[in-house]
């Protein structure tokens, strides 16, 4: 779809929205077609290893769903539901899954409700974050999560210090003022002592180059144990590390011990964890004991409903949420809507990705924070020509 055609289509959608505004939600809206498709995005660089996995590469894939209706309004978004689940929308009014009093969708799509929220936003002329609450800041803090083990890529082994400086500059040019740096080389790729020393050396290079005003966090992907974590922070405490993510397999007792260690040394580092959990209830004992300070349930695994639930549990305890998001451009946009919706949002994780299929011009990063489009729904459209050329359609079912 050319931009002029998209604007014409968007204007038509707004006219439809105005026509139904006074009558709550349209009862005659029906799902006529559901398309499951994949969008491959390009990274601005190769993402290398972390403490557990080999090279992550320079592309990532979003699994998407497109819901078409008899009234010409279309909802799109991340959704991992299979054909059987998605087919259950056919012939149904997709907005009947909306539970306004609970701020949730209950549908066959499971956690993949973004297309339904996008559709609801277009019908009501509201961005998704307004439907979710809009209790957060207007500009959502973000961080660049793409600083992996560049020093272990063959093309940079002889100049790895310069490569980290280049990657920091790339992030700064995108508008970032915060970075998450992968550590834990000694867990798999190097002898323990040598790997730990390289972690420290890399962090020192990054801090020196970025300067004192840039926020730096670390993520070990469970590549340390508690004792090793303490040894590390005895060395890097002077680097002003903002948060420490997944340093070791989380238990309430060990997270509390790590927090006590940090406070005893007057370090302001926040303890962050939770991306690998598949059940939100696992977080409850950690929240009750305030053992973790930043909760990182995965954005696409739990969807809007799950992350809002997590945030509601954390808020009375003065705890924060920062949904995990890696390998998903649209998941990044989802995080930003959550960030606008809840008051206890820490930062959104940005995997620098782009593609030719999705039009999302209203999302901007500047000064370490992102602004969102004022457009209805998710503020994302599809370039139809590029979709036909590049999208991998997994299923296409009609009523």
C-alpha positions, 0 to 999 in steps of 0.5 A: 500500500502506498502512503497516499492510499494508506491515508485514504484508507485510514480516513475511511476508517475514521469515518466508520469510527465516528458513525458508531461512537454514539452506539457503543460497539457495533453489533453487526460487526463480523469476522469474515477472514483471518490471515496468519502470517510471518514478517521477517525484520532486519537488524542493524547489525549481527547480534552475537552470542549470549551466555547460553545461545550461539549467534542470534543473527541479523533477522527476527520474525514476528508471528502476526494475525490479520482480522478482516471484517464485513464493515471494512475495519481490519485488526492486525498484531502479534499473535501466535494462535494457530489456524484452528484457534484463529478460525473460531473468530470467523462469523463472530463479532470480534468485539464481543470478546472485550471485557471492559470492566476487566480491561481484557480480551477473552478469546480463542487467541489466548495471549495473542490479543493484539489484533483484537485490541487494534480492531477495538481501537480503530472502532472507538478511535482510541490508541490501544494505550488509552483502552488499557488505561493511560496511567503512565508517562507520555514519553516511555523510557527505552533501552537498546538491548542489542549489545551481545558478545561482539568480541566473540564474532570472528570479524571483531576478535582483533578489535573488539573494544572498537566494535563495542564503541561502534555499537554504542554509537549506533544506539546513541544515533537511534536516540538511546540513552540506555543500554543493556549489555550481555555478560556471562562469557564464562558460563559456556564460551570461555574458561570461567575466570577468563570469561568473567574478566572479559565481562568486566573489560567489556563493561569498562570500555562501554562505560568509558565510551558512553560516559557517565550520563548513559544508563547501563544495565547487565544481563547474564542469562543465568550465566553466573551463580550468586557467589560469582555475581557478588564477586563481579559486583565487587569489581563493577560497582564503580561503573554505576550499573542500573539493573542486573538481569538474570544473574542466576536462576532466580529463587526468593532467597538468593534474590534477597541475598543479592539485594542485601549485598548491593545495599550493604555496598550502597549500590543502586543496582535494581534486581531484574528477572522473570523472562523465562517464566511461563506462569505469572503465578510464579512471580507471587512469592517474589512480589510478596517478599520484594525479592525482585525489583523489576519484573520481566514477563515476556511481552508476547508470551503473556500479551497485554492482559498478562503484563497488566496483571503483573503490573497490578500485582507489583504496583502496591509493593512499589515494584516495576515491570519491564517486559522482556522483548527480543526478536520482535519489532511489534512486541516492542510497540506493544511494550510502549502501549503498556508503558503508556498504560501503567504507572510502574513501567521501567523501560521498554526493550528495543531490538533495533529491527525494521521491515518493509511490510509494516508502516509504523511512522508514529513511533519515535525514540529521542533522548532515551524515551519513545513517543507513540502515534496518536493513531487509533489502535496500534498505529500500524498499517500494512503496505499491501504490495510489500505484504504480497511480495514478502510476507509468509502466509501461514494460513488464510481462512474465510467465513 
